[in-house]
Amino acid sequence: MSVPCGRVSAVARLDGGRVHPSTRTLENYAAATGHRLVIDLVPVTGKAGQKRA
């Protein structure tokens, strides 16, 4: 299977963490790899395990 060079470099940039992709880009990446994008917000805890405001 041959993959166009532009797509390979785009994936390399995502994997390398050198870019901040949009949600649409992440959705496309997930779909292309047989996944779905899930974004989850979780509370940040402090040193004592208490939730931050």
Helices and strands as residue ranges (DSSP letters): H 5-16, H 23-32
